Amino acid sequence: MAKVTFNEDICKGCGLCVDACPKHILAIAKDKINRKGHNPAVMTAEEKCIGCAFCATMCPDCVITVEK
């Protein structure tokens, strides 16, 4: 199983990672606001992640790290 980490403090909530995920397990948090004032991306079901790293590839701010 892949381990995915988000640096939520620098995420601007653009949603590109959410759109890129083939398993549809990423979302923009509705109940969190980071220190920059944005709603960050979060993973909703880590056990379903296949480790493709499409999310990390699409992220313009290098917020996401995928470890296999």
Secondary structure, 3 states (H helix, E strand, C coil): CCEEEECCCCCCCCCHHHHHCCCCCEEECCCCCCCCCCCCEEECCHHHCCCCCHHHHHCCCCCEEEEC
